[in-house]
Amino acid sequence: MKKIVLFSAAAILAASMVFAQENVSLTEPDPATIGNDSAEQSLKNIVIDNFEREGSWTVHMSLDSGVVTSRMFDGGPVAKEAQNEIVEGENDIGDSNHSFGLKAEFFRRGINSIYITAVRPIPIEGVTKTVSVWVAGRNLNHTLTLLVQDYYGNNFELYIGSLAFSSWKKMTVAIPPSPDGIHGIVQSSVYHGDRPGLKILGFRIDCDPETAIGSYYIYFDALHAVTDLYDMENHDIDDMDDNW
């Protein structure tokens, strides 16, 4: 009898856990809760790059795997305008609307990676919480990874997500805070607080061996970041810089 009761209780518990998991909704990471150890925050959605400048990004892949080329295109995601995002510095880029396109021509199936690299690392002011980019995929099981460099020059890779979708989609990745200011992605230092702590190096596309054949197309637009500018906005204008 005790075995039957225990089995019933275990079954009910397992069912409740499954039900709870089914009702969890996966949404974009909330910048306000990432590394939030202080109530004093000033979060701003800023533009990192709108892919409007020819020659700002380069692409490459192993010559044994295939050939990759890139170019600028007119247009971009319509949903970006529909969301009415308030982005600091958006108007500073100009009135033109372009996107960055990439074409990879594979020689054979295999484990291939494609790199999209900024000509110069792009610094982000403040403490970055999330980085987002609009991507037009072609519904293949490739994956996208963000390449960043922290305050001390250490390079990190952050998995953004699968590219198995069609048309434009906003892809967002959270920047994990350093637990102690020494390990992980360090974005600030009490010794030198006058320079940006995070730099964008680029992206890497890891190709699915089963579908890496023929020609592959992908497009990028609107690279943004949500960053905490509290320390910078509250810095006294008459305070000295510790750079002498």
C-alpha positions as CSV (number, residue, x, y, z in Angstrom):
1,M,0.0,0.0,0.0
2,K,2.8,2.4,0.9
3,K,4.5,1.7,-2.5
4,I,1.2,2.6,-4.3
5,V,0.9,5.9,-2.4
6,L,4.5,6.8,-3.0
7,F,4.2,6.0,-6.7
8,S,1.0,8.1,-7.0
9,A,2.7,11.0,-5.3
10,A,5.7,10.8,-7.6
11,A,3.4,10.7,-10.6
12,I,1.5,13.8,-9.5
13,L,4.8,15.7,-8.9
14,A,6.2,14.7,-12.3
15,A,3.0,15.8,-14.0
16,S,3.0,19.2,-12.2
17,M,6.6,19.7,-13.2
18,V,5.8,19.0,-16.9
19,F,2.8,21.3,-16.8
20,A,5.0,24.1,-15.3
21,Q,7.6,23.6,-18.0
22,E,5.0,23.8,-20.7
23,N,3.8,27.1,-19.4
24,V,7.2,28.8,-19.3
25,S,7.4,31.4,-22.1
26,L,10.8,32.2,-23.6
27,T,11.3,35.9,-24.2
28,E,14.1,38.2,-24.9
29,P,16.5,38.8,-22.0
30,D,15.5,41.7,-19.8
31,P,18.4,44.2,-19.6
32,A,17.0,45.6,-16.3
33,T,17.6,42.3,-14.5
34,I,21.1,41.4,-15.9
35,G,23.7,42.1,-13.3
36,N,21.3,44.4,-11.4
37,D,23.1,44.8,-8.1
38,S,22.1,48.4,-7.7
39,A,18.8,50.3,-8.0
40,E,20.7,53.1,-9.8
41,Q,20.6,52.3,-13.5
42,S,20.3,54.4,-16.7
43,L,19.5,52.0,-19.5
44,K,19.8,53.3,-23.0
45,N,19.2,51.5,-26.3
46,I,22.0,52.7,-28.5
47,V,23.0,52.0,-32.1
48,I,26.3,50.2,-32.5
49,D,26.3,50.0,-36.3
50,N,23.5,50.2,-38.9
51,F,25.6,48.6,-41.7
52,E,25.5,51.9,-43.7
53,R,29.2,52.2,-44.4
54,E,30.8,50.3,-47.2
55,G,34.0,48.5,-46.2
56,S,33.2,48.5,-42.4
57,W,32.9,44.7,-42.3
58,T,34.9,41.9,-43.8
59,V,34.0,38.3,-44.3
60,H,36.1,35.2,-44.6
61,M,36.0,31.4,-44.4
62,S,38.5,28.6,-45.0
63,L,39.6,28.4,-48.6
64,D,39.2,24.7,-48.5
65,S,35.5,25.0,-47.6
66,G,34.4,27.6,-50.1
67,V,34.2,31.2,-51.2
68,V,32.4,34.0,-49.3
69,T,31.6,37.5,-50.6
70,S,29.6,40.4,-49.2
71,R,28.0,43.7,-50.3
72,M,25.6,46.4,-49.2
73,F,21.9,46.3,-50.2
74,D,19.1,48.8,-50.1
75,G,16.4,48.2,-47.6
76,G,16.0,46.5,-44.3
77,P,13.5,44.9,-41.9
78,V,10.1,46.5,-42.0
79,A,9.4,45.1,-38.4
80,K,12.2,47.2,-37.1
81,E,10.3,50.4,-38.0
82,A,7.0,48.8,-36.7
83,Q,8.5,48.3,-33.2
84,N,9.2,52.0,-32.8
85,E,12.3,51.4,-30.8
86,I,13.9,54.4,-29.1
87,V,17.5,54.1,-30.1
88,E,20.1,56.7,-29.0
89,G,22.1,58.0,-32.0
90,E,19.9,56.4,-34.6
91,N,19.6,59.7,-36.5
92,D,23.4,60.2,-36.5
93,I,23.9,57.4,-39.0
94,G,22.1,59.2,-41.8
95,D,18.9,58.9,-43.7
96,S,19.9,56.0,-46.0
97,N,18.7,52.5,-45.2
98,H,20.9,49.7,-46.1
99,S,21.7,46.1,-45.0
100,F,24.7,44.0,-45.2
101,G,24.5,40.8,-47.3
102,L,26.7,37.7,-47.3
103,K,26.9,34.9,-49.9
104,A,28.8,31.7,-49.2
105,E,29.5,29.2,-52.0
106,F,30.4,25.8,-50.5
107,F,32.7,23.4,-52.3
108,R,31.5,20.4,-50.3
109,R,29.6,19.4,-47.3
110,G,31.5,19.7,-44.0
111,I,32.0,21.5,-40.7
112,N,32.5,25.1,-41.9
113,S,32.5,28.4,-40.1
114,I,32.0,31.9,-41.7
115,Y,33.4,35.0,-39.9
116,I,31.9,38.5,-40.2
117,T,34.5,40.8,-38.6
118,A,34.4,44.6,-38.0
119,V,37.4,46.3,-39.6
120,R,38.0,48.0,-36.2
121,P,36.6,46.6,-32.9
122,I,33.5,48.7,-32.0
123,P,33.5,50.0,-28.4
124,I,30.3,50.3,-26.4
125,E,30.1,52.9,-23.6
126,G,28.8,52.0,-20.2
127,V,28.1,48.5,-19.0
128,T,26.4,46.5,-21.8
129,K,23.4,44.4,-20.8
130,T,22.3,43.0,-24.2
131,V,23.3,43.1,-27.8
132,S,20.8,42.6,-30.6
133,V,21.0,42.4,-34.4
134,W,18.3,42.0,-37.1
135,V,19.1,38.9,-39.3
136,A,17.4,37.6,-42.5
137,G,17.9,33.9,-42.5
138,R,17.1,31.3,-45.0
139,N,15.7,28.6,-42.7
140,L,18.8,26.4,-42.5
141,N,20.2,24.9,-39.3
142,H,23.2,27.1,-39.0
143,T,24.0,29.0,-35.8
144,L,25.1,32.6,-35.0
145,T,27.7,33.5,-32.3
146,L,28.7,37.0,-31.2
147,L,32.4,37.7,-30.8
148,V,33.3,40.3,-28.1
149,Q,36.4,41.6,-26.3
150,D,36.2,42.7,-22.6
151,Y,37.9,45.4,-20.6
152,Y,41.2,43.5,-20.3
153,G,41.4,42.5,-23.9
154,N,40.1,38.9,-23.4
155,N,38.0,37.5,-26.2
156,F,34.7,35.7,-25.7
157,E,32.1,33.9,-27.7
158,L,28.4,34.3,-27.0
159,Y,25.9,32.0,-28.6
160,I,23.0,34.0,-30.1
161,G,20.8,31.3,-31.6
162,S,19.8,29.2,-34.5
163,L,19.4,30.6,-38.0
164,A,16.6,28.2,-38.9
165,F,14.0,30.9,-39.8
166,S,12.9,32.7,-42.8
167,S,13.0,36.5,-43.5
168,W,13.9,39.1,-40.9
169,K,14.2,38.4,-37.1
170,K,15.6,40.3,-34.2
171,M,18.2,38.1,-32.4
172,T,19.3,39.2,-28.9
173,V,22.0,37.9,-26.5
174,A,22.6,38.8,-22.9
175,I,26.1,39.8,-21.8
176,P,26.7,37.8,-18.5
177,P,28.1,40.0,-15.7
178,S,31.4,39.2,-14.1
179,P,30.8,37.6,-10.7
180,D,33.9,39.3,-9.1
181,G,35.4,41.8,-11.6
182,I,38.2,39.3,-12.3
183,H,36.6,36.3,-14.0
184,G,34.2,36.2,-16.9
185,I,33.5,39.2,-19.1
186,V,34.8,42.2,-17.2
187,Q,33.4,45.5,-18.4
188,S,34.7,48.0,-15.8
189,S,37.5,48.6,-13.3
190,V,37.7,50.8,-10.2
191,Y,41.2,51.7,-11.3
192,H,40.4,53.0,-14.8
193,G,36.8,54.0,-15.3
194,D,37.2,56.3,-18.3
195,R,37.2,53.9,-21.2
196,P,34.6,51.5,-22.7
197,G,34.5,48.1,-21.3
198,L,33.2,46.0,-24.1
199,K,34.0,45.8,-27.8
200,I,32.2,44.1,-30.6
201,L,34.6,42.1,-32.8
202,G,32.0,40.5,-35.1
203,F,30.1,37.3,-35.7
204,R,30.7,33.7,-36.5
205,I,28.3,31.5,-38.4
206,D,28.8,27.8,-37.7
207,C,27.3,25.8,-40.6
208,D,25.3,22.6,-40.3
209,P,27.3,19.9,-42.2
210,E,24.0,18.5,-43.7
211,T,22.9,21.7,-45.3
212,A,26.2,23.4,-46.0
213,I,26.0,22.9,-49.8
214,G,25.5,25.1,-52.8
215,S,25.0,28.8,-52.1
216,Y,24.0,30.3,-48.7
217,Y,22.7,33.9,-48.3
218,I,22.2,35.9,-45.1
219,Y,21.7,39.6,-44.3
220,F,22.3,41.8,-41.3
221,D,21.0,45.2,-40.1
222,A,20.5,47.3,-37.0
223,L,23.2,46.2,-34.6
224,H,22.1,47.7,-31.2
225,A,23.0,47.4,-27.5
226,V,21.2,48.1,-24.3
227,T,23.8,49.6,-22.0
228,D,23.8,51.1,-18.5
229,L,25.2,54.7,-18.7
230,Y,24.5,55.7,-15.1
231,D,28.1,56.2,-14.1
232,M,28.9,58.2,-17.2
233,E,25.8,60.4,-16.9
234,N,26.5,61.1,-13.2
235,H,30.2,61.8,-13.6
236,D,31.1,65.3,-12.3
237,I,32.3,67.5,-15.2
238,D,35.0,69.0,-12.9
239,D,36.3,65.6,-11.8
240,M,39.8,64.8,-12.9
241,D,40.7,62.0,-15.2
242,D,43.1,59.3,-13.8
243,N,45.2,59.1,-17.0
244,W,48.3,61.0,-16.1
